[in-house]
């Protein structure tokens, strides 16, 4: 085992990928042990230049329409090399100070008690206002503010998706009061465990979106146990708060493209 962390993400027209890389490396306690694997899909916007960052592997997805979060993460996961640890994030993430050290310390403590622990939850969020300024979910500008962490539960009402199909989706539940608390759902924008997880619970290439429910169930059946921790590790961008990127995959889900193509028809 080494202390290398493989950070896996997919970027569809994402305008905040450079922010993710910058905060990941600058706020890491051991930046040389951080490696990124990124599936790049930029059909509508210029692809960001990542050449100034080392330890970044990329693969281009040339399909002009979004192929989905789970399929694109599956592509990115194929860039894993010899890293012992795996972290799934969104491509619009702000990493907190010493995020890598904190994840490893919490995980190693869990590992002493459980064979296959996973650290996962829905992280706090940040957003941009109409002028482009970044705020955290408390409407403050500080990156240093500590946010409470929560376990996950299913929403009490099913969520309606395109074509009128419905399904339960994860939501925040109780504040984590002890150092870590077990729960039974996964948030794909903060999922940390050993890299062997990717062989046992790979991202499902046949579920375009909202794959977190089945991911959690597949993890349970392979002996994994899921924990939320009390430490603020990272924040993800809330795309429906403030100003949303008009070319994000979320917007593509909400409307047809100009040629009449729906995201779900990409196959």
N, C-alpha and C positions, 0 to 999 in steps of 0.2 A: 504493500500500500504506500502511495505517496500522498502528499497534501495538495496535489493539483486539482483544480476545480474546472470542469467543463461547463461553461455557461451556454445554454442552448436557447436560441430564439429565432423567430421568423419576422421579416420586415416587409410589409406590403405598403408601398408608397409612404413609409414611415418617415416623418420629418424630425423625429427625436432620437433616432438611432445613435447619432454622435453623442448626444447627452448621456445615453445609457453607457456607451463605452468610456467616455471621459470620467463619469462618476464611479464606474466600476473599478477602473485602474487607479485613479487618484485617491480613492477612499479605501482601497484594499490595504490590509496590513502586509500582505505578501503578494504584490502585483505580478511578480514573475511567475507565480503559480496559478494565475488566472488565464484561461484559454476560452476564446469564444468560437462557437460554431453558429453561423448565421445563414439562413435561407433568404436570399435577396430577391424580391419581386417588385420591380419599379416600372410598371408599364406606362404610367402617366407623369412621373416626376423624374428629374435627374437622380441617378443613383449616387449616394454619398460616397466621397472618397475616404476610404479607411486605411490608406497606405501609411499613415503616420502611427498607426497602432500595431505593435507586434502581437504575436500570439492570437491572431484573428484569422479564422478560416471561413471562407464563404463559398456558397454555391448559388448560381443564378437560376431562377425559375423564369422561363421565357414565356409561359402562358400569359396572355394579355388580361385575363380575368382572374380574380382571387380563387385559389384552389381550396382554401379553407385553412383554419388554424391548425387542426390536427395533422392533415397531410403535409403542410409546410413545416411543421415542427418535426415530423418524421424525417423529412429531407435533411433538416439541420442536424438531427441526432446522428445521422450517418457520418458526420464529421468528427465524431469522438475518436480520440487516439488512445493514449495511455493514461488519461486522467482518472484518478480513483473516485472522484466525486462528481456529481451531476447536479446542476441547478437549472431549472426551467424558469424563464422570465418572459415578460412582454418586451417588445422592442422600444418601449417608451418608459424606461425605468430610471428612477433616481436611487442610487445606492447610498446607504448611510455609512458613516465612518466605521472602519474595522468590520465591515459586513462579513468578510470571509473568515476572519478569526472567530467572530461570534457564532457563525453557523457551525464551524468545525467544533468549537467547544461544546455547544449544546448537543450536537449530533453525537460526539464521542461519549458524552455522559449518558445519552439515551442508549447508545450501543452497548454499554455495560449491562443494561437491564433487558434489552429487547434485541432479537436477532436481526430484524429488518425494519428499523424505524424510518419514517419519512417525516420531514418537517414541512408543513404546508398550511397555508390559509389564504384568505383574501387580504392582501396588504393594504395599508392606508393609501390614499390617492393624492395626487397633485393635479393641477390644471393650469392652463394659460387663460388670462383674461383677453379681452378684445385688443389690447395693446401688446400682447405677447409676453407679459410679465407672468412669472411662475408663482403660484401660491399653493400652500398645502391645504388639506381638507378643512383646516380650521381658519382658512382665509388669511393666513399669515405667510410672510415671505421667508421665514427661517427654515433652512434645511436641517438645523440641529434640533428642532423641536421633537420631543419624544411622543410617539403616538401609542395609544393602547392597542393591544392585539386581541383577536377574538377567535373563538372556535367557529365552525361552520355548521349550518343546518339547512334543510330544504326550506324554500319559501312556502308560506302557507297557501299561496295561490300559484297555479301553474302559469308558466310564461307562454305566450302565444308567439309562434315563429312563422316565417313565410309558409304559404300553402295551408295555414290554419292548423298545423300540428302543434300539440302542447306537450310540455314536459316539466317536471319539477326542476328547479335550478338552485344551486347553492346560494346562501346568503349569510351574513354575519349573525352570530348567535350570542354567546356569553363572553364577557371580557375574561381574558386569561389572568387568573389571580395568583396561581402558583407558577413555578418556573416553566413548567410545560404541562399541557393537558391534552389527553387523548380525545380525538373526535373521528368522524368517519367519512369526511368528504375532502376533496382536493381542490386547491386553486392552482391553475396551471401557470400563473404568473409569479408564484413563489412555491416551488417544489424542489426540495433538496434531499438528496440521499446518495447512496453509493451508485457508481455508474453501472454496476451489474443490473440495476433496475431496468435499464434500457433493453436488455436482452429478455427480461422476464415480463415487463409491462411496456412494450413499445407503443409509441403513439399510433393510434389506429388510422390508417390512410383512407378508410372507407367512411369515416364520420367527419364531415366537413367542419361542422361547428358544434359547440356545446357538448364536447366530448368528456367533460370532467366527471359526469356521473358514472359513466361506464369505466373510466380510468380508475376511479376509486374502487369500484367493485372488482375489477381485475386485479388491483393491488391486494385487496383483502384475501382473495382466493389463492394468492401466491405467498401468503404469510406476512405481508407487510402490515405495519400498524402506523397510524397517522397521528401526528402531534402538532398542536399550535404552541408556540413558545411565547414568553412574555417580553421578548426583546424585539425592538423595532429594527428591522433589517433593511428594508427597501420600500419605496413607494412606486405605484404605477399610475400612469396618466388616466384620469377619468375623462373619457371622450365625449360624454354627454353633459359635462359641466363646463361652463365657460364657453370656449370656442372649439368646435370639433373640426378635424381635418376633413375637408369635403371629398378627398380622394381616398379616405381610409376604407378598409374592407367593410367596416360597419355601415358606411354610407352606401357601399355597393350592395349590401344586403337589403337596404331599405328601398332601393330604386333600381330600375333597369338601367343598363348602360345605353349610350346613344344609339347603338346598333340593335337594341332590343334584346340583348343577351342577359339572362339571369345567371347569377353566380352558381346556382345549384345545377345548371345545365352543362358545366364545364367539361364533363366527361364526353 
